[in-house]
Amino acid sequence: MITGDTRLVGLIGWPVAHSLSPAMHNAAFRHLGLDWKYVPLPVHPDMLGVAAQGLAALGFAGANVTVPHKTAVMTQIDGLSESARQIGAVNTLLVREGNDGIRSLDGTNTDSTGFIRSLQRADIPVAGERVVVCGAGGAARAIVFGLLHAGAAQVFVLSRRIEAAQQLKQQFQAIAGERVHILLASDEAYVESARSASLLVNATPVGMSPQADASIWPESKSMPAELAVFDLVYAPLETKLLKQAKASGARAVDGLSMLIEQGAEAFTLWTDQPSPISVMRKACEHQIQGGCL
């Protein structure tokens, strides 16, 4: 039940009906006995400015932001974290209330730290390692940012959109130095770059339902057994790429782990409470098994 005392947070996106975030966060609120509710907030791109400022006016504690608003929302807020500024995207909003009672809206990005924490939980090292990242979009930017700050020795960005990949490299030039390398995505490039890498990350939508039979990895090639493979896609939970990894003896990490970790950081930023990770994952798995994706 929502009352006048209930703190509200939500998810701004277009669309948002498919999201696991409401189930994940509301399960965490119930587990901790918090009078909070997380609600889906479908916002048409033409109404983003009104919606963002409306969060503060309506007394929301904050919100998550998903596609297609992660970049556009940056022009609608009062304060921006350094990580969000460097990544060029916001996925978490926080409503602050000043001593004068006036509320402001700050933005940050929890995707990169969520990704790195997922690797840490899986005991996959980053510092000093060579990593292959497939994709050059918003997700890839957050991944590369996290890898560089975690001390990756070399990051190879494979994309069919070379211009976007070059922009990504330029965006992080100050912190990357000569550590980021751009390659045109192809079957040969995937196989060749993975030979000397310890981690392969799919930051593209390839393999997502309803095209679950697709994979970035060529069908006829096996993966190095010592490789770890992280697929940001979580619908289906076990993508074709992860099945290929397991068949080759490589480690496989599903995208649900990053979704939960980035959500867990947002949860703590809003509530100042530790996030119940196991409860959040169980809620997501239950939602997936229920056929809600």
Secondary structure, DSSP 8 states (H G I E B T S, - for coil): ---TT-EEEEEEESS-TT-SHHHHHHHHHHHHT--EEEEEEE--GGGHHHHHHHHHHTT--EEEE-TT-TTGGGGG-SEE-HHHHHHT---EEEEEE-TTS-EEEEEE--HHHHHHHHHHHTT---TT-EEEEE--SHHHHHHHHHHHHTT-SEEEEEES-HHHHHHHHHHTHHHHTT-EEEEE--HHHHHHHHHT-SEEEE-S-TT-TT-TT--SS-TT----TT-EEEE---SSSS-HHHHHHHHTT-EEE-THHHHHHHHHHHHHHHHSS---HHHHHHHHHHHHHTT--
